[in-house]
Amino acid sequence: MPKMKTKRSAAKRFRRTGGGHFRRYKAFNSHIKTKKNAKRIRRLRKPGLVAPADEPRVRALLPYA
């Protein structure tokens, strides 16, 4: 059986946490920041977790994570 390939685009976007979940970065933080208040931009800086419904999909993309 050959090795499974990791989807490199997913490997750059997701990291595994100690508890086995996946960490992701939040969207809407790259540009047009003038209309977003400071509190919103500050919250977007922190990573979030992948939703439980999406975890099987991410796990399939990252077989060795």
N, CA, C and O atoms as CSV, one atom per row, in Angstrom:
chain,resi,resn,atom,element,x,y,z
A,1,MET,N,N,0.853,-1.189,0.000
A,1,MET,CA,C,0.000,0.000,0.000
A,1,MET,C,C,0.895,1.247,0.000
A,1,MET,O,O,1.741,1.392,0.883
A,2,PRO,N,N,0.724,2.135,-0.962
A,2,PRO,CA,C,1.553,3.347,-0.983
A,2,PRO,C,C,1.135,4.320,0.119
A,2,PRO,O,O,0.042,4.245,0.681
A,3,LYS,N,N,2.047,5.220,0.391
A,3,LYS,CA,C,1.751,6.251,1.383
A,3,LYS,C,C,0.649,7.166,0.864
A,3,LYS,O,O,0.520,7.385,-0.341
A,4,MET,N,N,-0.149,7.701,1.802
A,4,MET,CA,C,-1.193,8.654,1.425
A,4,MET,C,C,-0.561,10.036,1.328
A,4,MET,O,O,0.349,10.374,2.084
A,5,LYS,N,N,-1.054,10.815,0.395
A,5,LYS,CA,C,-0.524,12.171,0.238
A,5,LYS,C,C,-1.313,13.157,1.089
A,5,LYS,O,O,-2.539,13.090,1.181
A,6,THR,N,N,-0.577,14.070,1.706
A,6,THR,CA,C,-1.182,15.161,2.465
A,6,THR,C,C,-1.531,16.278,1.494
A,6,THR,O,O,-0.733,16.620,0.621
A,7,LYS,N,N,-2.721,16.846,1.644
A,7,LYS,CA,C,-3.086,18.016,0.842
A,7,LYS,C,C,-2.302,19.204,1.385
A,7,LYS,O,O,-2.547,19.655,2.504
A,8,ARG,N,N,-1.368,19.705,0.601
A,8,ARG,CA,C,-0.466,20.742,1.081
A,8,ARG,C,C,-1.208,22.034,1.405
A,8,ARG,O,O,-0.808,22.757,2.318
A,9,SER,N,N,-2.276,22.338,0.679
A,9,SER,CA,C,-3.031,23.561,0.980
A,9,SER,C,C,-3.654,23.469,2.372
A,9,SER,O,O,-3.693,24.459,3.102
A,10,ALA,N,N,-4.141,22.282,2.741
A,10,ALA,CA,C,-4.728,22.102,4.076
A,10,ALA,C,C,-3.649,22.123,5.152
A,10,ALA,O,O,-3.878,22.625,6.253
A,11,ALA,N,N,-2.475,21.579,4.839
A,11,ALA,CA,C,-1.391,21.539,5.819
A,11,ALA,C,C,-0.939,22.946,6.208
A,11,ALA,O,O,-0.466,23.165,7.323
A,12,LYS,N,N,-1.086,23.892,5.289
A,12,LYS,CA,C,-0.694,25.268,5.571
A,12,LYS,C,C,-1.760,26.017,6.362
A,12,LYS,O,O,-1.473,27.052,6.964
A,13,ARG,N,N,-2.986,25.503,6.364
A,13,ARG,CA,C,-4.105,26.208,7.001
A,13,ARG,C,C,-4.483,25.663,8.366
A,13,ARG,O,O,-5.021,26.400,9.193
A,14,PHE,N,N,-4.212,24.381,8.623
A,14,PHE,CA,C,-4.655,23.743,9.859
A,14,PHE,C,C,-3.482,23.163,10.623
A,14,PHE,O,O,-2.518,22.678,10.031
A,15,ARG,N,N,-3.572,23.218,11.976
A,15,ARG,CA,C,-2.585,22.603,12.841
A,15,ARG,C,C,-3.333,21.764,13.875
A,15,ARG,O,O,-4.453,22.095,14.262
A,16,ARG,N,N,-2.710,20.690,14.310
A,16,ARG,CA,C,-3.334,19.818,15.300
A,16,ARG,C,C,-3.097,20.392,16.702
A,16,ARG,O,O,-2.004,20.880,16.989
A,17,THR,N,N,-4.098,20.339,17.566
A,17,THR,CA,C,-3.934,20.782,18.953
A,17,THR,C,C,-3.544,19.583,19.809
A,17,THR,O,O,-3.568,18.445,19.341
A,18,GLY,N,N,-3.190,19.838,21.047
A,18,GLY,CA,C,-2.823,18.760,21.949
A,18,GLY,C,C,-3.960,17.800,22.225
A,18,GLY,O,O,-3.737,16.611,22.454
A,19,GLY,N,N,-5.179,18.313,22.203
A,19,GLY,CA,C,-6.349,17.478,22.475
A,19,GLY,C,C,-6.874,16.735,21.264
A,19,GLY,O,O,-7.873,16.021,21.359
A,20,GLY,N,N,-6.212,16.894,20.119
A,20,GLY,CA,C,-6.630,16.157,18.932
A,20,GLY,C,C,-7.563,16.910,18.006
A,20,GLY,O,O,-7.999,16.361,16.993
A,21,HIS,N,N,-7.879,18.151,18.329
A,21,HIS,CA,C,-8.722,18.952,17.437
A,21,HIS,C,C,-7.832,19.670,16.431
A,21,HIS,O,O,-6.612,19.508,16.443
A,22,PHE,N,N,-8.453,20.464,15.560
A,22,PHE,CA,C,-7.684,21.219,14.571
A,22,PHE,C,C,-7.865,22.701,14.805
A,22,PHE,O,O,-8.980,23.178,15.019
A,23,ARG,N,N,-6.759,23.428,14.763
A,23,ARG,CA,C,-6.770,24.881,14.923
A,23,ARG,C,C,-6.792,25.504,13.544
A,23,ARG,O,O,-6.162,24.995,12.617
A,24,ARG,N,N,-7.518,26.606,13.404
A,24,ARG,CA,C,-7.595,27.309,12.129
A,24,ARG,C,C,-7.535,28.802,12.398
A,24,ARG,O,O,-7.759,29.250,13.522
A,25,TYR,N,N,-7.232,29.564,11.363
A,25,TYR,CA,C,-7.253,31.010,11.496
A,25,TYR,C,C,-8.553,31.560,10.943
A,25,TYR,O,O,-9.180,30.950,10.076
A,26,LYS,N,N,-8.949,32.701,11.443
A,26,LYS,CA,C,-10.253,33.263,11.098
A,26,LYS,C,C,-10.203,34.089,9.822
A,26,LYS,O,O,-9.180,34.686,9.486
A,27,ALA,N,N,-11.313,34.112,9.129
A,27,ALA,CA,C,-11.421,34.833,7.869
A,27,ALA,C,C,-11.734,36.313,8.123
A,27,ALA,O,O,-11.969,36.726,9.259
A,28,PHE,N,N,-11.733,37.087,7.061
A,28,PHE,CA,C,-12.114,38.509,7.070
A,28,PHE,C,C,-11.140,39.405,7.824
A,28,PHE,O,O,-11.551,40.410,8.403
A,29,ASN,N,N,-9.860,39.057,7.827
A,29,ASN,CA,C,-8.891,39.859,8.565
A,29,ASN,C,C,-7.776,40.392,7.667
A,29,ASN,O,O,-6.807,40.950,8.182
A,30,SER,N,N,-7.875,40.242,6.349
A,30,SER,CA,C,-6.736,40.597,5.509
A,30,SER,C,C,-6.777,42.029,4.967
A,30,SER,O,O,-5.725,42.643,4.790
A,31,HIS,N,N,-7.945,42.561,4.705
A,31,HIS,CA,C,-8.018,43.922,4.162
A,31,HIS,C,C,-9.372,44.534,4.478
A,31,HIS,O,O,-10.226,43.891,5.089
A,32,ILE,N,N,-9.566,45.789,4.056
A,32,ILE,CA,C,-10.767,46.595,4.363
A,32,ILE,C,C,-11.003,46.623,5.878
A,32,ILE,O,O,-12.076,46.270,6.367
A,33,LYS,N,N,-9.983,47.048,6.589
A,33,LYS,CA,C,-10.087,47.076,8.048
A,33,LYS,C,C,-10.632,48.386,8.590
A,33,LYS,O,O,-10.890,48.497,9.789
A,34,THR,N,N,-10.809,49.371,7.734
A,34,THR,CA,C,-11.257,50.685,8.223
A,34,THR,C,C,-12.673,50.630,8.773
A,34,THR,O,O,-13.002,51.360,9.708
A,35,LYS,N,N,-13.512,49.777,8.207
A,35,LYS,CA,C,-14.895,49.703,8.690
A,35,LYS,C,C,-15.081,48.714,9.839
A,35,LYS,O,O,-16.172,48.617,10.401
A,36,LYS,N,N,-14.028,47.980,10.190
A,36,LYS,CA,C,-14.107,47.019,11.291
A,36,LYS,C,C,-13.540,47.672,12.544
A,36,LYS,O,O,-12.472,48.284,12.506
A,37,ASN,N,N,-14.256,47.540,13.646
A,37,ASN,CA,C,-13.779,48.179,14.872
A,37,ASN,C,C,-12.623,47.384,15.482
A,37,ASN,O,O,-12.387,46.232,15.120
A,38,ALA,N,N,-11.911,48.017,16.408
A,38,ALA,CA,C,-10.695,47.440,16.977
A,38,ALA,C,C,-10.976,46.138,17.700
A,38,ALA,O,O,-10.169,45.210,17.657
A,39,LYS,N,N,-12.110,46.069,18.359
A,39,LYS,CA,C,-12.468,44.855,19.100
A,39,LYS,C,C,-12.616,43.669,18.149
A,39,LYS,O,O,-12.175,42.559,18.446
A,40,ARG,N,N,-13.238,43.920,17.013
A,40,ARG,CA,C,-13.447,42.860,16.021
A,40,ARG,C,C,-12.121,42.388,15.421
A,40,ARG,O,O,-11.903,41.187,15.261
A,41,ILE,N,N,-11.248,43.319,15.093
A,41,ILE,CA,C,-9.941,42.978,14.515
A,41,ILE,C,C,-9.102,42.199,15.532
A,41,ILE,O,O,-8.393,41.260,15.170
A,42,ARG,N,N,-9.188,42.591,16.795
A,42,ARG,CA,C,-8.442,41.905,17.849
A,42,ARG,C,C,-8.917,40.464,18.008
A,42,ARG,O,O,-8.108,39.560,18.215
A,43,ARG,N,N,-10.227,40.251,17.911
A,43,ARG,CA,C,-10.769,38.893,18.024
A,43,ARG,C,C,-10.403,38.028,16.821
A,43,ARG,O,O,-10.223,36.818,16.952
A,44,LEU,N,N,-10.295,38.653,15.654
A,44,LEU,CA,C,-9.946,37.898,14.447
A,44,LEU,C,C,-8.490,37.434,14.463
A,44,LEU,O,O,-8.126,36.514,13.732
A,45,ARG,N,N,-7.661,38.063,15.287
A,45,ARG,CA,C,-6.255,37.691,15.376
A,45,ARG,C,C,-6.072,36.301,15.970
A,45,ARG,O,O,-5.168,35.565,15.575
A,46,LYS,N,N,-6.925,35.945,16.912
A,46,LYS,CA,C,-6.755,34.696,17.635
A,46,LYS,C,C,-7.276,33.520,16.808
A,46,LYS,O,O,-8.288,33.647,16.118
A,47,PRO,N,N,-6.590,32.378,16.875
A,47,PRO,CA,C,-7.063,31.217,16.113
A,47,PRO,C,C,-8.328,30.638,16.720
A,47,PRO,O,O,-8.589,30.785,17.914
A,48,GLY,N,N,-9.107,29.976,15.876
A,48,GLY,CA,C,-10.305,29.291,16.332
A,48,GLY,C,C,-10.134,27.799,16.110
A,48,GLY,O,O,-9.079,27.347,15.665
A,49,LEU,N,N,-11.170,27.037,16.420
A,49,LEU,CA,C,-11.134,25.595,16.200
A,49,LEU,C,C,-12.046,25.237,15.032
A,49,LEU,O,O,-13.044,25.912,14.777
A,50,VAL,N,N,-11.694,24.184,14.341
A,50,VAL,CA,C,-12.538,23.675,13.261
A,50,VAL,C,C,-13.797,23.102,13.907
A,50,VAL,O,O,-13.716,22.438,14.940
A,51,ALA,N,N,-14.951,23.352,13.309
A,51,ALA,CA,C,-16.220,22.862,13.838
A,51,ALA,C,C,-16.228,21.332,13.857
A,51,ALA,O,O,-15.650,20.700,12.973
A,52,PRO,N,N,-16.876,20.738,14.851
A,52,PRO,CA,C,-16.911,19.269,14.931
A,52,PRO,C,C,-17.459,18.608,13.663
A,52,PRO,O,O,-17.020,17.517,13.299
A,53,ALA,N,N,-18.409,19.254,12.993
A,53,ALA,CA,C,-18.975,18.684,11.767
A,53,ALA,C,C,-17.968,18.658,10.626
A,53,ALA,O,O,-18.082,17.833,9.720
A,54,ASP,N,N,-16.979,19.555,10.659
A,54,ASP,CA,C,-15.985,19.632,9.588
A,54,ASP,C,C,-14.714,18.841,9.887
A,54,ASP,O,O,-13.876,18.661,9.003
A,55,GLU,N,N,-14.563,18.367,11.126
A,55,GLU,CA,C,-13.331,17.667,11.492
A,55,GLU,C,C,-13.051,16.421,10.659
A,55,GLU,O,O,-11.896,16.212,10.284
A,56,PRO,N,N,-14.041,15.578,10.345
A,56,PRO,CA,C,-13.737,14.405,9.510
A,56,PRO,C,C,-13.184,14.784,8.136
A,56,PRO,O,O,-12.333,14.080,7.593
A,57,ARG,N,N,-13.661,15.881,7.582
A,57,ARG,CA,C,-13.167,16.336,6.286
A,57,ARG,C,C,-11.712,16.785,6.366
A,57,ARG,O,O,-10.907,16.470,5.489
A,58,VAL,N,N,-11.380,17.523,7.427
A,58,VAL,CA,C,-10.004,17.995,7.603
A,58,VAL,C,C,-9.086,16.812,7.882
A,58,VAL,O,O,-7.951,16.778,7.405
A,59,ARG,N,N,-9.576,15.841,8.655
A,59,ARG,CA,C,-8.782,14.651,8.967
A,59,ARG,C,C,-8.450,13.861,7.711
A,59,ARG,O,O,-7.371,13.276,7.613
A,60,ALA,N,N,-9.370,13.837,6.745
A,60,ALA,CA,C,-9.127,13.137,5.486
A,60,ALA,C,C,-8.059,13.855,4.656
A,60,ALA,O,O,-7.290,13.214,3.940
A,61,LEU,N,N,-8.016,15.179,4.754
A,61,LEU,CA,C,-7.021,15.955,4.011
A,61,LEU,C,C,-5.633,15.843,4.625
A,61,LEU,O,O,-4.625,15.970,3.930
A,62,LEU,N,N,-5.588,15.602,5.940
A,62,LEU,CA,C,-4.311,15.520,6.669
A,62,LEU,C,C,-4.179,14.146,7.324
A,62,LEU,O,O,-4.371,14.034,8.535
A,63,PRO,N,N,-3.862,13.113,6.575
A,63,PRO,CA,C,-3.844,11.769,7.136
A,63,PRO,C,C,-2.796,11.535,8.222
A,63,PRO,O,O,-2.972,10.644,9.053
A,64,TYR,N,N,-1.716,12.308,8.236
A,64,TYR,CA,C,-0.659,12.088,9.218
A,64,TYR,C,C,-0.589,13.169,10.284
A,64,TYR,O,O,0.384,13.234,11.034
A,65,ALA,N,N,-1.606,14.019,10.362
A,65,ALA,CA,C,-1.618,15.098,11.359
A,65,ALA,C,C,-2.041,14.577,12.711
A,65,ALA,O,O,-2.109,15.342,13.674
